[in-house]
Amino acid sequence: MQTAIPCSFMRGGTSRGPFFMASDLPDDVAMRDRVLLAVMGSPDQRQIDGLGGAHPLTSKVGIVSPSQTPGVAVDFLFAQLQPDKDTVDTTPNCGNMLAAVLPFAIERGLVAVQGDTTTARVLTLNTGMQCDVTVQTRGDRVNYTGDARIDGVPGHSAPITINFLDTAGSVCSGLLPTGRVRDSIAVAGEGFETFTLDVTCIDNGMPLVIFKACDVGCSGYESVAELNANDTLKRRIEALRLLVSLKMGLGDVAKKNYPKMTLIASPRDGGSISTRSFIPHVCHDAIGVLAAVTVGTACVLKGSVCDGVAVMGQGGDPTVSVEHPTGEFSVALGLDPTNPQNVTQAALLRTARLIMRGEVMVPSSLWAGKVHRD
């Protein structure tokens, strides 16, 4: 016997996964997580018995519910799963999956269409961050067709704009959780010699540890396959991650998906900075939405490791073009005119698409289901 759970399979930005109404999942968190693992087919590297796509970017889940917070339309809980692990991490945000929240909410009748465009405020329960999301609508439905394109996704789609509100310190205690814009860290571990490098620990929507690629023996322009095949590099990066997380106040992150580790180099394709990101042990084909916001923020902070590496324009509110292995990601930053070191706003463009809707099945022996609430 199997239990049927209503589900919409959606792409959000360069990620994808099933979206659920919170009322359709178990109330008990431990049971909910076991159900999500069964839905995705984890732990199994191929996720052959579930909806997962055998990659962290396609092992994500969105859970949506009407919000009780004044001025907020819907609440969004993001869950990161791993193909070969039995973990369900609801600590960090995901800006890519966030792009699919409002389309899902409209599809499920949580938000009414307002006209040619519909804007609603979303609260991410993971960190308490709020943002205003705008999608194109036609009649009483979401319009997914348009001329916008984003690197990492083939074809063109209707644009979705996300305006983040107060993202500093999403998981950490503040924008600069160590209290410094740059830290010098000595790292020791098995399989490599002790090394020292400068890092910027920063959280403007996603906790990142940013460092120069050349400081770990890389150019910063390697392919994803080359970096993922470099076992020594990955051991060094993980040793750094475990050590610096303590300085960031994050505690033991051995089983966590954050902080993300970001190698930087000077741009070579006309952007502002080149990046290679680990999430946290696998090199990302692109860069996460909130990771791009955080890198962009580091680019405008004097004294950060990006200072002298990033190529920035002069004056006004900057748009930071973050290069990554499959293209670039532009982030428009708003700066406090009285203190240009203070980022007050971050806006960006994504796309999303409803791929499938129906029911996903899990064994009834795991969960027999529940009476759905209206």
Rosetta blueprint (number, residue, H / E / L):
1 M L
2 Q E
3 T E
4 A E
5 I E
6 P E
7 C E
8 S E
9 F E
10 M E
11 R E
12 G E
13 G L
14 T L
15 S E
16 R E
17 G E
18 P E
19 F E
20 F E
21 M E
22 A H
23 S H
24 D H
25 L L
26 P L
27 D L
28 D L
29 V H
30 A H
31 M H
32 R H
33 D H
34 R H
35 V H
36 L H
37 L H
38 A H
39 V H
40 M H
41 G L
42 S L
43 P L
44 D L
45 Q L
46 R L
47 Q L
48 I L
49 D L
50 G L
51 L L
52 G L
53 G L
54 A L
55 H L
56 P H
57 L H
58 T H
59 S L
60 K E
61 V E
62 G E
63 I E
64 V E
65 S E
66 P E
67 S L
68 Q L
69 T L
70 P L
71 G L
72 V L
73 A L
74 V E
75 D E
76 F E
77 L E
78 F E
79 A E
80 Q E
81 L E
82 Q L
83 P L
84 D L
85 K L
86 D L
87 T L
88 V E
89 D E
90 T L
91 T L
92 P L
93 N L
94 C L
95 G H
96 N H
97 M H
98 L H
99 A L
100 A L
101 V H
102 L H
103 P H
104 F H
105 A H
106 I H
107 E H
108 R L
109 G L
110 L L
111 V L
112 A L
113 V L
114 Q L
115 G L
116 D L
117 T E
118 T E
119 T E
120 A E
121 R E
122 V E
123 L E
124 T E
125 L L
126 N L
127 T L
128 G L
129 M E
130 Q E
131 C E
132 D E
133 V E
134 T E
135 V E
136 Q E
137 T E
138 R E
139 G L
140 D L
141 R E
142 V E
143 N L
144 Y L
145 T L
146 G L
147 D L
148 A E
149 R L
150 I L
151 D L
152 G L
153 V L
154 P L
155 G L
156 H L
157 S E
158 A L
159 P L
160 I E
161 T E
162 I E
163 N E
164 F E
165 L E
166 D L
167 T L
168 A E
169 G L
170 S L
171 V L
172 C L
173 S L
174 G L
175 L L
176 L L
177 P L
178 T L
179 G L
180 R L
181 V L
182 R L
183 D E
184 S E
185 I E
186 A E
187 V E
188 A E
189 G E
190 E L
191 G L
192 F E
193 E E
194 T E
195 F E
196 T E
197 L E
198 D E
199 V E
200 T E
201 C E
202 I E
203 D E
204 N E
205 G L
206 M L
207 P E
208 L E
209 V E
210 I E
211 F E
212 K E
213 A H
214 C H
215 D H
216 V H
217 G L
218 C L
219 S L
220 G L
221 Y L
222 E L
223 S L
224 V H
225 A H
226 E H
227 L H
228 N H
229 A L
230 N L
231 D H
232 T H
233 L H
234 K H
235 R H
236 R H
237 I H
238 E H
239 A H
240 L H
241 R H
242 L H
243 L H
244 V H
245 S H
246 L H
247 K H
248 M L
249 G L
250 L L
251 G L
252 D L
253 V L
254 A L
255 K L
256 K L
257 N L
258 Y L
259 P L
260 K E
261 M E
262 T E
263 L E
264 I E
265 A E
266 S L
267 P L
268 R L
269 D L
270 G L
271 G L
272 S L
273 I E
274 S E
275 T E
276 R E
277 S E
278 F E
279 I L
280 P L
281 H L
282 V L
283 C E
284 H L
285 D L
286 A L
287 I L
288 G L
289 V H
290 L H
291 A H
292 A H
293 V H
294 T H
295 V H
296 G H
297 T H
298 A H
299 C H
300 V L
301 L L
302 K L
303 G L
304 S L
305 V L
306 C L
307 D L
308 G L
309 V L
310 A L
311 V L
312 M L
313 G L
314 Q L
315 G L
316 G L
317 D L
318 P L
319 T E
320 V E
321 S E
322 V E
323 E E
324 H E
325 P L
326 T L
327 G E
328 E E
329 F E
330 S E
331 V E
332 A E
333 L E
334 G E
335 L E
336 D E
337 P L
338 T L
339 N E
340 P E
341 Q E
342 N E
343 V E
344 T E
345 Q E
346 A E
347 A E
348 L E
349 L E
350 R E
351 T L
352 A E
353 R E
354 L E
355 I E
356 M E
357 R E
358 G E
359 E E
360 V E
361 M E
362 V E
363 P E
364 S L
365 S L
366 L L
367 W L
368 A L
369 G L
370 K L
371 V L
372 H L
373 R L
374 D L
